[in-house]
Amino acid sequence: MEKKTLLILALVVAGAAGLLWWGNASTSGNVEVSDNLASALVAGEDKYDFGTISMADGNAEKIFSITNPTNEDIVVKRIVTSCMCTTAYLNTAQGEKGPFGMPGHGGAGAAISEIIKPGENREIKVVYDPNAHGPAGIGRIERYVDVTESSGATLRLQINAMVKP
């Protein structure tokens, strides 16, 4: 009886350790800035809280304005979101580019080559779909849009909301 109890205990501990490892491994797909290079791009605001939003009301949108305050061209090479429920669009003089989404989850892809001249502005429209996760998607959310320059530096824009049915 003692051996059986120890075996069961060992299996429970091993299972718990496996679940912890799997949980950490499964979050590695989220978009994260891989370096600490600060972006030269500047956002008028880089965080926005929608407050409480209802799934019944549909998508929530926020437009962020970004500026190149330097004396040199900045080339935006990549725009990605942290979750498939969020898409981003870059508004340019030639029109809207996008949608940009989470890597590997559709959209027009993350690659872009947009030159922002000194003193120029661009708008990034962020669209959050509160219905993308179904009924399990209620509660507090925090999503990101990463705008990466050719240098590898990244500007992170963030949206938050409390989602209700």
N, C-alpha and C positions, 0 to 999 in steps of 0.2 A: 504494500500500500504506500509506503514512504517513497519508493522509487517512482511509482506512478504519479504521485503528487509533485515530486521534483521535476519530472519530465513535463508535466502539464505547465508548471510554473515557468520552466525554461522556454517552452513553446510560446507562452503568452508574452514573456519578455522579448523574445526574438521577433514575434509578430509586431509588438508595439514599436520596437526599434526599426523594423522594416517599414512600417507606416510612416514614422517620422522621416526616415530617409526618402521615401517616395514622395511625401508632401513637399519636402525641400527641393527635390529634383523636378517635380512638376511645375514649380513656380519659376524655374529658370527660363521658361519661354517668354516671360514678360519682358517688355522692352525696358532695358536699363541702360543708362549712360555708362559706357565701358571705360571712359577716361575722365579725368578731372579738368579738362581744358574748358575754361569759361568762354562762352560765346561772345563774339564782338557785337552780335545783334542785340538790340535792346527792345523790350516789350513795354508798352505803356503800363500794362498790368500783365502779370504772368500767372495769376491765380484768379479763378472766378467761382463763386458759390451760387448755384441756382436757387438755393434754399430748398423748400419742399416742392417736388414736382410729382405729378400724377401720371401713372402709366396710361390712363385713359386719355390724357391730353396729347399723347404722341411725343415726337422728337423735341428736344430742347437744343437751341443753337446759341452760340456765343462767337462774336467776331473779336479776335485779338489783333492789334496793330503792332507790327514790328518795324524797326528802323535800323538802318546802317549809319551809325554815328561816326564812322571812321573816315579816313581820307583815301581808302582803297576799296575796290570792288570786293564784295563778299559773294561767294558762290554757294548757294544752298544745294546740297547733293542728295539729301534724304529727308523725308518726312514720314514718321511712323507714329502709330497710336499704341497705347498700352493694352487695348482690349478690342475685340471685334465689335463691340457695341458702340464704338466711337470712330468717326471718320473725320478727316480734315481735308480742306480745300484751300489752295493758295490762289488768291485773287491777284492777277497781274494786269498790266495794260493790254495784253493780248487776250484776256479773258480768264476764266476760272480753270485751274489745273487740279486734277484729282479725280476721284476720291483717293485719298491715302488712308491706309488702315494698318491693322496689326499685321506684321510680317507672316506670310503663309496663310492668310485668311481672306484672300480676294482683294478686290479693289484694283486700281490701275497700277499698283505697285508702289514701292517706296522711293524708287530712284527718280531723281529730278535734277535738272541743271539750270537753276534760276539765278541770274546775276542781279544782285542788288547794289546799285551804284551808291557812292557816298551821298548821304543825306536823303536817300530814297526810302519810302515806306512800302510795305506790303501788308495785306490783310490775310489772316488765316481764319477761316470759318471752321469752327469745331461743332460737329453735330453728334449729340448723344441720343441713342435710341433706348429709352427705359424699358422697352418690351423685348429687347434682344435676349435677355436671360430668362424670360417667362416669369411665372409666379415666384420663382426663387430669387429674382432680382430685386426684391424690395429691400429697403434699408439704406444705409449710408454708402455712397460710392465715391471713389477718388480715381480719376482717369488722367492720363498724360498724353500730350502730343510733343514729340521730340523733333526739333528742326536742327539738322546737322549740317554744318559747313564743310567745305572741301578740306579744311584743316583738321577736321575731326571734332572740333568744338561743337557743343550742343546747347541750344536754348530749349528749356523745358517749359511748356505751358500746361497748366493744370486746371481741371474742372472738378467741382464737388457738387453733390446734391444728396438730398434725402428723398428716396423714391418710395411712393406709396401706390397702392393698387389703383 
